[in-house]
């Protein structure tokens, strides 16, 4: 319990905190606007990267007889950075993956779209598969002090137009392409599936940021194995985190 004088002070402090939140919201919006401006420059660089990879495939007639060579660049990048299930059938399909890009939208709704570009293949008709992440950058009107920064609040996949000749009977088996069919969170928190689906979506949101911020710009060092960094969606630590902790433990042991 607080005295009346204390309550008055707390009210004034909360008002200052609200001013801080509003300043952070403005700053975050400016950051997203800057990301949008630099997206064009980034894409110019990524287009050069794509041309180098495309030229290599043309020179080698798309030959990928050597295990995961540059002809299957993005397959190896995903396998090095994405620990979800990528089966043998997924690998065959992902060998046609030619590029991964992001697009930012900062109008009425702040969102980013991850685009997976594919060469023509025997698996589906789409040339681009998309995953959209919608962000909330505004405090709740009825509880503004609970705002804790911009966060992804929803994601949307896309329809994959599988070719009729492809056998997709084993739908109960996990596949990389489940990424494009995220579950819908029930409106009722008491729904028995709410917690499980919410956990799946939270992991999905983390993966979306991870792909945008790390995998796409750092693709070449994922490909070469120079980066010891892997996104796990089961809550486990990254490989690099484990190494760091091991180093710390070793130093502590040596100092005792």
C-alpha positions as CSV (number, residue, x, y, z in Angstrom):
1,X,0.0,0.0,0.0
2,X,1.2,3.5,-0.9
3,X,0.5,6.8,0.8
4,X,-1.3,9.5,-1.1
5,X,2.0,11.4,-1.6
6,X,3.6,8.2,-2.9
7,X,0.7,7.5,-5.3
8,X,1.1,11.0,-6.7
9,X,4.8,10.5,-7.2
10,X,4.2,7.0,-8.9
11,X,1.6,8.6,-11.2
12,X,4.2,11.2,-12.3
13,X,6.8,8.6,-12.8
14,X,4.4,6.5,-14.9
15,X,3.7,9.5,-17.0
16,X,7.4,9.9,-17.7
17,X,7.6,6.2,-18.5
18,X,4.7,6.6,-21.0
19,X,6.7,9.5,-22.6
20,X,9.6,7.1,-23.0
21,X,7.4,4.5,-24.6
22,X,6.0,7.1,-27.1
23,X,9.6,8.1,-27.9
24,X,10.6,4.5,-28.5
25,X,7.6,4.0,-30.8
26,X,8.6,7.0,-32.9
27,X,12.2,5.7,-33.0
28,X,11.1,2.2,-34.1
29,X,9.0,3.7,-36.9
30,X,12.0,5.7,-38.1
31,X,14.2,2.6,-38.0
32,X,11.7,0.7,-40.1
33,X,11.6,3.6,-42.5
34,X,15.4,3.5,-42.8
35,X,15.3,-0.3,-43.4
36,X,12.9,0.3,-46.2
37,X,15.2,3.0,-47.7
38,X,18.2,0.7,-47.6
39,X,16.3,-2.3,-48.8
40,X,16.8,-1.1,-52.4
41,X,20.6,-0.9,-51.9
42,X,20.7,-4.3,-50.2
43,X,18.7,-5.8,-53.1
44,X,21.2,-4.5,-55.6
45,X,23.9,-6.5,-53.8
46,X,21.7,-9.5,-53.4
47,X,20.9,-9.4,-57.1
48,X,24.7,-9.6,-57.8
49,X,24.8,-12.6,-55.5
50,X,22.0,-14.3,-57.4
51,X,23.6,-13.6,-60.8
52,X,26.9,-15.2,-59.6
53,X,25.0,-18.3,-58.4
54,X,22.8,-18.4,-61.6
55,X,25.9,-18.1,-63.9
56,X,27.6,-21.0,-62.0
57,X,24.6,-23.2,-62.5
58,X,24.4,-22.4,-66.2
59,X,28.1,-23.1,-66.6
60,X,27.7,-26.4,-64.9
61,X,24.3,-27.2,-66.4
62,X,22.7,-27.3,-63.0
63,X,24.9,-30.2,-62.1
64,X,24.8,-31.0,-58.4
65,X,26.3,-34.4,-58.4
66,X,28.8,-33.3,-55.8
67,X,27.1,-33.2,-52.5
68,X,25.5,-29.8,-52.0
69,X,27.9,-27.8,-54.1
70,X,27.3,-24.2,-55.1
71,X,24.5,-25.3,-57.5
72,X,22.5,-26.1,-54.4
73,X,23.7,-23.1,-52.4
74,X,20.4,-22.2,-50.7
75,X,19.7,-25.8,-49.7
76,X,22.9,-26.0,-47.8
77,X,22.4,-22.5,-46.3
78,X,19.0,-23.6,-44.9
79,X,20.4,-26.9,-43.6
80,X,23.1,-25.1,-41.8
81,X,20.8,-22.5,-40.3
82,X,17.5,-24.1,-39.8
83,X,17.2,-27.1,-37.5
84,X,13.6,-28.0,-38.2
85,X,12.9,-31.2,-40.2
86,X,14.3,-31.1,-43.7
87,X,13.7,-34.6,-45.2
88,X,15.1,-36.2,-48.3
89,X,12.1,-35.1,-50.4
90,X,12.5,-31.6,-49.0
91,X,16.1,-31.6,-50.1
92,X,15.2,-32.6,-53.6
93,X,12.7,-29.7,-53.8
94,X,14.9,-27.2,-52.1
95,X,17.7,-27.9,-54.6
96,X,15.6,-25.7,-57.0
97,X,15.6,-22.8,-54.5
98,X,17.4,-20.0,-56.3
99,X,17.1,-17.0,-53.9
100,X,15.6,-15.8,-50.6
101,X,14.7,-12.1,-50.2
102,X,12.7,-9.9,-47.8
103,X,10.4,-7.0,-48.5
104,X,9.4,-4.3,-46.0
105,X,6.1,-2.6,-45.8
106,X,5.8,0.4,-43.4
107,X,2.4,1.9,-44.4
108,X,-0.7,1.4,-42.3
109,X,0.5,-2.1,-41.3
110,X,4.1,-2.7,-40.6
111,X,5.2,-6.1,-41.9
112,X,7.9,-7.9,-43.8
113,X,7.6,-10.7,-46.4
114,X,10.2,-13.4,-46.9
115,X,10.2,-14.6,-50.5
116,X,11.6,-18.0,-51.5
117,X,12.3,-18.0,-55.3
118,X,12.4,-21.3,-57.1
119,X,13.5,-22.4,-60.5
120,X,11.0,-24.2,-62.6
121,X,10.5,-27.7,-61.2
122,X,8.4,-30.8,-61.2
123,X,7.0,-30.3,-57.7
124,X,4.8,-27.1,-57.7
125,X,3.7,-24.4,-60.1
126,X,4.7,-21.5,-57.9
127,X,7.8,-19.7,-58.7
128,X,7.8,-17.8,-55.4
129,X,6.6,-18.9,-52.0
130,X,6.0,-16.3,-49.4
131,X,5.7,-15.9,-45.6
132,X,4.4,-12.7,-44.2
133,X,5.0,-11.4,-40.7
134,X,2.8,-8.6,-39.3
135,X,4.2,-6.4,-36.5
136,X,2.6,-4.4,-33.8
137,X,4.5,-1.2,-33.1
138,X,1.8,0.7,-31.1
139,X,0.9,0.4,-27.4
140,X,-2.5,-1.0,-26.5
141,X,-4.9,1.9,-25.8
142,X,-6.2,0.4,-22.6
143,X,-2.8,-0.7,-21.3
144,X,0.0,1.4,-22.9
145,X,2.5,0.7,-20.1
146,X,2.5,-3.0,-21.0
147,X,4.1,-2.2,-24.3
148,X,7.5,-3.9,-24.6
149,X,8.6,-2.9,-28.1
150,X,7.7,-3.9,-31.6
151,X,6.8,-7.6,-31.9
152,X,5.4,-9.9,-34.5
153,X,1.7,-10.6,-33.8
154,X,0.7,-12.6,-36.8
155,X,2.1,-14.6,-39.7
156,X,0.6,-15.7,-43.0
157,X,1.8,-18.4,-45.3
158,X,0.8,-19.0,-48.9
159,X,-0.9,-21.6,-51.0
160,X,1.4,-24.1,-52.6
161,X,0.1,-25.3,-56.0
162,X,1.5,-28.8,-55.9
163,X,1.5,-30.6,-59.3
164,X,-0.9,-33.4,-59.6
165,X,1.8,-35.9,-60.4
166,X,3.5,-35.4,-57.0
167,X,2.6,-37.9,-54.3
168,X,1.7,-35.9,-51.2
169,X,-0.1,-38.7,-49.4
170,X,2.3,-38.6,-46.4
171,X,0.8,-35.4,-45.0
172,X,1.2,-36.5,-41.4
173,X,5.0,-36.4,-41.7
174,X,6.8,-33.2,-40.9
175,X,8.2,-31.3,-43.8
176,X,10.0,-28.0,-44.3
177,X,7.0,-26.8,-46.3
178,X,4.9,-26.8,-43.2
179,X,6.6,-23.4,-42.7
180,X,4.1,-22.0,-45.3
181,X,1.0,-23.2,-43.5
182,X,1.2,-21.8,-40.0
183,X,-1.6,-22.8,-37.6
184,X,-4.3,-20.4,-36.5
185,X,-4.3,-19.4,-32.9
186,X,-7.7,-20.0,-31.2
187,X,-9.5,-16.9,-30.0
188,X,-10.2,-18.5,-26.7
189,X,-7.2,-18.9,-24.4
190,X,-9.0,-21.7,-22.6
191,X,-9.0,-23.8,-25.8
192,X,-7.0,-27.0,-25.2
193,X,-4.8,-26.3,-28.2
194,X,-4.1,-22.7,-27.4
195,X,-0.8,-23.2,-25.5
196,X,0.7,-25.6,-28.0
197,X,-0.3,-23.5,-31.1
198,X,0.9,-20.3,-29.3
199,X,4.3,-21.9,-28.7
200,X,4.6,-23.0,-32.3
201,X,3.8,-19.5,-33.5
202,X,6.3,-17.9,-31.1
203,X,9.0,-20.1,-32.5
204,X,7.8,-19.3,-36.0
205,X,8.1,-15.5,-35.2
206,X,11.6,-16.0,-33.9
207,X,12.5,-17.9,-37.1
208,X,11.1,-15.1,-39.3
209,X,13.4,-12.5,-37.6
210,X,16.3,-14.9,-37.8
211,X,15.9,-15.5,-41.5
212,X,15.6,-11.8,-42.2
213,X,18.4,-10.5,-39.9
214,X,21.0,-13.3,-40.2
215,X,20.4,-16.0,-42.7
216,X,19.7,-13.9,-45.8
217,X,22.5,-11.3,-45.4
218,X,25.1,-13.9,-44.0
219,X,24.2,-16.7,-46.4
220,X,27.7,-17.3,-47.8
221,X,29.2,-18.0,-44.3
222,X,26.4,-20.3,-43.5
223,X,27.2,-22.1,-46.7
224,X,30.9,-22.4,-45.9
225,X,30.3,-23.4,-42.3
226,X,32.3,-20.4,-41.0
227,X,29.4,-19.3,-38.8
228,X,28.6,-21.6,-35.9
229,X,25.0,-20.4,-35.5
230,X,21.9,-22.5,-35.8
231,X,18.3,-21.5,-35.1
232,X,16.5,-24.1,-33.0
233,X,12.7,-23.9,-32.5
234,X,12.6,-26.2,-29.5
235,X,14.0,-23.7,-27.0
236,X,17.5,-25.1,-27.0
237,X,20.5,-22.9,-27.1
238,X,22.4,-22.2,-30.2
239,X,25.7,-24.0,-31.0
240,X,27.6,-20.7,-30.6
241,X,26.0,-20.2,-27.2
242,X,27.1,-23.7,-26.1
243,X,30.6,-23.0,-27.2
244,X,30.7,-19.6,-25.3
245,X,29.4,-21.3,-22.1
246,X,32.0,-24.1,-22.5
247,X,34.8,-21.5,-22.8
248,X,33.6,-19.7,-19.7
249,X,33.3,-22.9,-17.7
250,X,36.9,-23.8,-18.8
251,X,38.2,-20.5,-17.7
252,X,36.5,-20.8,-14.3
253,X,38.0,-24.3,-13.8
254,X,41.5,-23.2,-14.8
255,X,41.3,-20.3,-12.4
256,X,40.4,-22.4,-9.4
